[in-house]
Each structure stands twice: as C-alpha cells, then as structure tokens.
Amino acid sequence: MPRSAGTVPRRPELHVVHETAHLAAVADQLNRRPRRTLGWETPAERLHELLAA
C-alpha cells in the first residue's frame, strides 16, 4: 500500500511505538480515500459491497 504523506514517518525510529489509536486512525483515513483503480470508490466501500453480496 502506498504511504500516505504526513501520516506515518517514512523511517520511524525503532524505539518509537505508535499508539494503537493512532494507527487505527491512519488506517481509517487510508481506507476512506477514493482510488482510481477502484473506479473512484474507497476501499471501505468496495469491501462493504463484497461483504454484502
């Protein structure tokens, strides 16, 4: 998955542990971003469609 600018440092220090809440927020932000490869749907929308089928 491509890195989202400004969410997680490219090379974080190994001793720095990101909080679970922060990582969940980053994942949520990425999953709500429309993607050209999905016909401008978000990954969350596509997953919802697949699970509803």
Phi, psi and omega in degrees: 000136179295148180284137177270123182300129175086005181259308179228133180303147182300314179232080181292150175297140183295332182278352178272122179251121179284141179293148180302320180297320179294316180295323177295321178294320178295315179298318179297317179299316180292322181286345178259007179268123180299145181238135178300320182293344178255019181067036180066019169272162176270157175303324179296318178296317181295318178298317179301316178298317181294322180286332180282339183285000000 
